[in-house]
């Protein structure tokens, strides 16, 4: 081998490794931002006082951005400078993150619902009288007129969520080139047997992004939203309160900077590389994959020639390429399977922190932390395990399909078991429990009233919960019948709360403190079982990720690879990414028992849910979608088996009928022999 050839080969390997490292970093950074967005859903919902259905629309705007450009980027981008297109996408994602954080600097400080008035004089001994001085609060339940409400909303900046919608959409547009162009670039220039391992490495490093994203979300959710702008001693709520809003905006500045840094290496990578392992430096983007040919639809394979580069010629070839792609039965079934499973996954990951908070009594911060510290490492381990098994046992398409199907079936079984784990509702007088004790059979605003607070003229809409020493939570100090108070800020204590006496023996403490009461049932033990099943299910499900991806890659014609991955992204993100947060959120809204009130009047974010209805709705919907996904996986596996047998028989017939033509068709016969050997090897797995 000449010195120049050795240098070219070393340069090729160096560039491929640089691209692999750059892809891993960009997967990390985009997942970092995406996970942080998911972890901030609850904070954004509370900050802008919007229902879960609207927060679902905001969350789905990322997929809407993808939808706008993914088909064109995937097809036309494959013929252009792919690394530079990825770099441009990273810059756009970074700009989107900064745009999401912008509303914090444009609107006023956060004002949460409270019936407690603050005295700025710290030396004041003035006592707040919840029941006796609350006559004006009942009048606050009346809706203000339209003019007053419009002026209030303008001053409060209640429509600032639109910036988050647009910023998230810009993130989606910028993320578009990364997956189809990056994966196809890697697959084009790496050895076929190394591709699964490279994919596993990228996705494993990528899964660290969600871990850090959820960890950052957990940390910032404990920091008050207006830190640095106000005296935190005047804040009467803590991070466990359903009205608390953390410093959600700060995380988007951090993620924007990280994404911007990840774009730098792609500006210096070449448009194409020599195929990994080839001694001669060839600027080729396509290579014949022997085993892959068994699963491709029959087409007349023309000799490789230079592809057209003018926009008009590319546009003219777009629709015929699309028709070729969707005549591939295995590809279509893969898309349908991914579509259904992604519906379940997106709905689950969007509202899982809220589910853990409402069903198991965990704080939003702890729920986010546990997802990042337990579920995501299990996913990372599962992805690398799936890639290792493929490489270690040299599994082909058939083996990869079996592994992916088995993993999907195992995760469904564990998810089904989770559906039967339950905790009782948090006890809130007049909402989930009666004032005399026992469950509340039905709820309407009038059930908040009782003989003990009838003379207090309390607001029915206000949510300012207090925990009495009898273990019962009351919706406000007024509804607890509290007559006096002492202390300031979070240390304020309410005394002589007449409603608490209905559940207490004479002489016991009739005081209450700010915040909801902790769960007193065996919910902590049940939550540990739930988390164990959730972590194990995450690992098993992730084991099928890389094998499923290999099945997808090997079922596509080489020249359609970028288009196929782009169309998969388009369809799955459009129908699997946009609708789930919306319909999951709308269904979850139906289980709300007590809505908060906006600063300017009207319904705000939900404060407390019916635990059983939430659990059945949330887990029932996810389990149903995963069940349908497994049915589709079964049909897909049967199709792959039939296609494999059919191709093997056809290849054997060709081999037997063309023995006399070997010298004239040497390349085809070599391919057939290899296919036969691959088929024999596959049958022994």
N, C-alpha and C positions, 0 to 999 in steps of 0.2 A: 504494500500500500504506500502511495506517495505521501510526502510530507504535507502537500496541499490538501490531499484527501483526508488525512488525519486531522488537520486543523479545521476543515469544514465539518467533520463529524463531531469534534469537540464543541465547536460553536453551536451546532444543531442541538446537542445534548444540553448545553448550557442554556440556550434559549428556551428549550422545552421545559427545563427545570424552573427557569424564571417564570415562564407562563403558568406552570403548575402552582408555584408558590403564590403568584399574583392572583390566580383564580381562587385559591384557598383563602387569601386575605379578603378579597372582594366578597366572597360568599360569607365570610365572617362578618364583614361590616354591614352588608345588606340585611343579614339575619339579625344582627345586633339592633339595627334601627327598627326592623319589623317587629321583633319581640318587645322592644321598648314601647312601641305603639300599642301592642296588645296589652302590655302591663299598665298602660296609662288610660285605658278605656274608661275604667270606673272613675278616675280622677277628672277626666274631661267631661264625663256625663254629669258629675256633681258640679263642676265649675261653671258650666253653661246651663245647668238645670234643664237637661233634655232627656227624653225617654229612651229606653233601650233600642226601640225601633229606629230612631233617628241616629243614635250612635252607631247602629248597624250600617246605615247609609254612609256615614263618614268613614267607617272602617272599610267598606266596600269600594270607596273611591280609589283606593290603590289599584284594585283590579280594573276599574273603569279606565284608568290611565294606561294600563297594559293593553286593554282592548283597543284603544285608539290607534296604536302603532305596531302591535306585535306581528301581524301578518306581513306587513311591508318590511319591517326591520329584519325579520327572519329570512325572507326570500331575497330581497335586494342586498341586505347586509352580508349575506353569504358570499356575494361576488365582490364585495368591497374589502376595505382594510378592517378586519374584524377587531383586532386589539384596540385600534383607535376609536371605533364605535363604542366599545365597552367603556373606554375612558370618558367619552362624552356623556354616556349614560350615568356614570358615577358622579360627575359634576352636577348633573340635573337632580340626582337623588339628594345630594348635599344641599342644593338650593331649596328643595322641597322641605327638608328638615328645618332649615332656618325659617321658612315661611310658616310652618306649623307653630313655631315658638313665638311668632310675631304678636299674636293677640294679647299675650301677657303684658307687653309693653305699651299697648294701645288702649287698654281698658282700665277701669278703676280697680280698686282693691276688692277682694272677695268679701261679700257680706252673707253670712249664713243665717238661717232661721234661728231666732232665739227670742225668748220672752224675758230674758234677763237684761236689765239696763245697766250700763257701765258708768261709773263715776270716775272721771279722770283724776280726781284728787285722791291720791293713795292714802292720805291721812284721814279721809272721811270715815265716819262711823255710821253713815246712813244705812239703814236696813231696807232691803227690797221686800215688799209684801206681795207675793204672787197672787193670792186669792183676792184680797181686799182691794188691790189697786189695778185690777185687770179688767175693769169694765170696758175700756176702750178696745181691748183685743177682740171682742166679739164683733165689733164694727169692722175690724180689719178683714174679716171673712168675706165682706162684700166686695164684689169685683169693681175696680175703678172704671171710670168712663174711658172711652177709646182715646181721647186726646191726652188725658193724664197718663194712660198706660203707654202710649207711643212715646211721649216725652221721657218717661221713666226708662223705657227699654233703650232709647237712644243714649241716655246718660250712662246706663249700666253696661252698654256694649254687649247686649244679649245675643246679637247676631254675629258675633265675632267667630263663631264656630265655622263660618264659611271659609275663613282663612285656613283652618285645619283641613277642611274638605279639599280645597284647592292644592294645599301643600302635599297632602297625601296622594292626590292624583298625580302631581308632578313626580313624586317618588316612584309611582307606578310606571310612568313613562320612562324615567331614567333606568329603571331596573330591567326593562324589556330586553336589551341586547345581551345581557350577561349569560343567561342560561342557554338559549339556542345557539348563539354564536360562539360562546366560550366552550361549551361541551362539544360541539361539532368540530371546532378547531383542535381541541385536544384529541378527539377520536380520530381525526384525519391524520395526525402526525405522530401518534404513539403506536407501539406494537399492539396488535389485537388482544394478546393475552394479558397485557399490562393495563388495558383500559378499565376493567372492573376495579382493579386495585387503586388506580389513580382517582376514579370517581369516588371510591370509598374514602380515600384520604381527603379529597376536597370537601365532601359532605361531613366528614367527621370534624375537620377544622371549622367548617361552617356552623356546625351545631354548637360550637363554643359561643358563637354570636348570641343565640337566644339565651344561653346561660348567663352571659354577662348582661344582656338586655334586661332579663327579669331581675337579676341581682341589683342592677342600677335602679330599676323601677321600684323594687322593694325598699331600697335605701332612701330614694327621693320622696317616696310616699309618706315617710315619717317626718319630712321637713315641710313646714307650713308653706303654702303657696306664695305668700307675700313676705317671705323672709327678707330682712334688710330694709323693708319699707314701712314696718309698723312695730309697735311694742307688743311682743308676743305674750307678755303677762296679761294683756287684756283678752286673750283668746280663751274662751271657756270650754272648748272641746279638745279632745286628743285624737290621735291617729286611729283609734279604734271606733270612733264615732262615724255614723253613716253620713254625716254632713262634712266631715273633714276632707280637705283637698290638699294634696301634697304639691311639691315643686315640680309639677309635670313638665313645665317648659324648659327647665334646665337640662333635662336629659336629651331633648332634641338638638340643643346646641352641641352637646358632646358627640352625639351620633353623627351630626352633620360634618363635624371636623374629621372624625374617623373615616367616613366615606370619602371625603375629599382626599385624604392621604392615600387611600387604596387605589385611586385613579392613576397615580404617578407612574408606576411601572409600565402600564399599558401604552403610554405614549412612545416608549422606546422599543417596543417589540415589532418584528417584521411582519409583513402581510402573510407570508407562508414560510414553512420550514420543510427540510427534507424529512422523509419518513423515518421514524426512529428505528435504528438497527440496520438501515441500508448503508452500504459502503459508499455508494455514489450519491452525490447531492442532487436531488431532484425536487423541483418546485411543483410538487403535485398535491392536490387537495383530495384526490379520490383513490381508493385502493380496493381491490377485489377481496372480499371476505368469504372464505370458503364455506364455513358452516352456515353463514348467513344466507347463502343462496338457496338452502333448503326451505327457507321460510318466506322467500320473496315471491310475489305473483309473477307468472310467466310473462316475460316481455322480451322483445327482440333487443339484444344487447349490441349496440353499435360500438365500434372501436372508439377509444377515448380520443377526443379532439378538443381543441381550445374552445372554451365557452365564450358566448357572445358577451360583450362588455357594455354595449350601448344600452341606455335606459329603454328605448323603444323595443329592442329585441328582447330584453328581459321581461318587459311588461307583456309582450305578445306570448311568451312562453309560460306565463304565470298560471292561467286557467288550465291548460293541458297538464301541467305539473300537478295541479290541485286534483284533477280528475284521476290521474295515475295514483296519487297518494290515497285517496279515499276508496279506491277499488281494492285496497289491501285489507282483507277481513280481519286479520290479527291486529293491525294497527287500530282499526275502528273499535274493536272490542276492548283493546287496551285503554282507549280514550274514554269509553263509557264506564269502564271499571274505575279508572282514576277519578272521573267526574263524580261518581256517587260517593266514593270514599273521601274525597276532598271536601264534599259538602258536610259530611259528618265531622271531619277533622277541624275545618275552619270554624264551624259552629261551636265545637267543644273548646278549642283553644281561646276563642274570643270571650266566652262567658264562664270559663272554668274558675277564674278567681272569684267572680261574683257568686258562683255556685258554692264554692268552699266557704265563702263568707256567710252566705245566707243559710245554708243547710247545716254546716258544722260549727258555726259560730266563730270562725277564724277572722282575724283582722285582714283587711285588704293587703297590708304590707306582708304579713306572714304567709298568706296564700300565694302571693307572687314569689316570695322567697322560696317556698317549698317546690314550686314548679321549676324554678331555675336551678335549685340545688339537688333535686331528686329526679324529677321526670326527665329533664333534658340530658343529664349525664347518662341515664339509661338509654335514651335515644341514640346518643353518640356511640355508646358501646354496641348497641344493636346494629347500627349502620356499618361499623368497622368489622363486626362479626360476620355480617352477611357478605361483605366483600372478601374477607379472609376465607370463608367457606368456599366461595366460588373459585378462588385462586388455588386453594389447597387441594381441593378434590377435582379441579379442572372441569367444573360443571359447564355444560353447554346450555343452549336455549331451553332444552327440555328440563334439565336439572334446575336451572334458574327459575323456571315457571313453577316447578314443584315446591321449591323453597319459598317463593313468594306467596303461593296459595296457602301453604301450611302456616306461615306466619300470620296471614290475614285471618285464618280460621281460629288460631290460638288466641289472638287479641279479641276476637268477637266473644269467645267463651268467657274471658275474664271481664269484659265489659258488661256482659249479661249478669254476672254475679254482683257487680257493683250496684246494679239497679235495685237490688233488694236490701241494701244497707240504708238505714234511715235514722234520723234524729228527730226529736220532738220540736215543735215550734218554740221559739223564744217566747217567754210569757210576758205579754204586754197587756195591761188592763184595758178592757173594752175592745181589743182588737183580736188577740189570740186567746185571751183568758178573761173570765168574768171578774168583776170587782170582788166577788165573794169567794173566788177560787174555782178551779175547774175550767174546762175548755169553753171557749166562746163558740156557740153553734153557728152564728152568722155575724157578719160585720157590716155596719153602715155608720155614718158619722154620729148618729144619735146614741149608739151603744157606748160612745166615749163618756157619756154623761151618766152619773149615778147620784143617788141621794146625797152622797158625801160631798159632791162638788157642785150641786145644782145651783147654789146661791153665789157662785163665783164669776158668772158670766165669762166662761173660758172660751177661747178660740178653738173651733173644731178642726181647723186646717193646720195649725202650727205643730211642728215637730221639734220638741226640745226635751228629750227624754231624761227622766231622773230614775235612779235606782233606790228603792226603799229598803230598809233593813229587814223587811219580810221576804226579800228575794224577788219581788214583783217590780217590773218596769212600768212606769206611767208615761204617757205621751208628752206631758209637760208638768211643771211644778203646780200650775193652776189646777190641772185635772187630777193631780194627786191630793188636792185640797190643802196644800201647804199654806200656812198663815204668815210665817215669818222666815227670815233667812239671815245668815251671818257669813262673814268672809267675803273674799273677792276672787275673780277669775275662776280657775279650775278648782280652787279650794272652797268655793261657796257651798254651804250646807243649808238645807231647807228644814224647818222645824214645824212641829204641830201639824203634820200632814194627816188630816182626818180620814182620808180613804185608806191609808195603810192600816188603820186600826181595825178594819173589818176582817183582816186576816191574822190579827195578833191578839195575844192575851193581854189583859190589863196590866199596865206598868211597864210594858216593853217600849223600846225606843221607837218613836213615831217620826223619825227624821228621814231625809232622802238626800242623796248626792247626785251631782251631774253625771249623765251617761247611762247606757243600758247595763242591766245586770248580766253577769256572766252565766253561761249555761251551768245548771247544777245536776244534770243527768249524767249517764255514762257515755255521753257523746264523744268525749276524748278518746276512749277505747275504740269506739266504732270508727272514728276518724283515722286512727292508726291502721286499722284493717283496710279502709278505703285507700289510703296512700300506698300501702304495700301492694294491693292489687293494681293500682294505677301505674306504679313504677314498673312492675313486672309486665303489664300489658304494653307499656311504652317500649320496653326492650324487645319483646316478641314482635310487635308490629314493625319496629325499625329494622329488624333482621331481614324483612322482605323488601326493604327499600331499594338497595342496590341490585338484587336479582331482578326485581320488576323493571328497573331502568335498563338493564342489559337486554331483557326480552324486548323492550320497546326499540332499543337501538338496532338489534339484530333482525328486526322485522321490517326494516325500512331500506329501500333502494339507496345506495351510497350517495347518489347525486340529489336525493330528496331529503337528506338527513336534517339540514338546517331548517328547511321548510316544515318538515314533519314535527320537529321539536317546537318550532314556533307556533304551528297550528295547535299542537297539544296545549301549549301555554295559553293560547288565545281561547280555546274552548273551555279548558278546565278552569281558567281564571274567570272567564265570563260567567259561566253557569255554575261553577263550583266555588268561586271566590266572592262574587258580588251578592247573590241572593241569600246565602246562609246567615250572615250577620243580621240581615234585615228580617227574615222570617223567624229566625231563632229569637231575635229581640222582640218582635211583635208578639210572639207566643208567650215569652217570659213576662212581658208587660201585663198579660191577662192574669197572671198569678199574683200581682201586686195587691197588698192589702191597704197600705197607707202611703199616699203620695205626698211629697213635700210641696211647698208653695214657693213660687218665684217671688223675687223681690218686688216685682211690678204687678203681682197678681197672676192668677192662672196656675195650672198644674206644673210642678217641677219634676225632679227626679224621684224615683221610688225609694222609700225609706225602709220598708219591711215587706217581705213576701210570705205567701203561704208556703211553708217548707215542703209539704207533701206534694202540692200541685206543681211547684217548681221542679222538684226531683223527678216526678213522673214525666213531666213535659220535656225537660232537658235530656235526661238519660234515655227516655223512651224514644225520642226522635233520633238520637245518635245511634242507639242500638239498631233501630229499624234501617237506617241508612247503611250501616256496616253489614247487616244481614243481606241486604240487596247487593252490596258490593261482593260478598262472598259467592252469591249465586252467579254473578257475572264472571268471577274468577274461575268458577267451575266450568262454565261454558267456554271461556277463553282457553283453559288448559285442554279441554277436549278438542277444540279447533286446532291447537298447536300439535297435538298427537296425530290427528288425522292428516294434517298438512305434512308432517314429518314422514309418516308412512307412505303417503302418496308420492312425495319427492324421492324417497329412497327407492321405491319400485320403479319410478320413471328413470332414475339414474342408472339402475341396474339394467333396465331394458336398453337404454342407450349404449351402455358399456358393451353389452352382448352383441348389439347390432352394428357397432362401429369398430370392431377389432381390426378390420382391414384398412381403416382410414386413419390410423394413428399418426402417420407421418404428415398427413395434411391438416389434422386438427389436434395437434399435440397439446395446446394449452387447455382446450375443453376437456380432453381425456384426463389430463393431470388433475383438473378440478374435480372431475367425477370420481376418480379414485380416492382423492382426499375426502370427498363428501361421504363416500361409502365407509371409509375408515372412521370418520367422525361419527357416523351413524352407529357403527359397531361399538365404538367407545361409549357413546351415549347410552346405549341399551344396557351396558353393564353397570351404570351408576346406581 
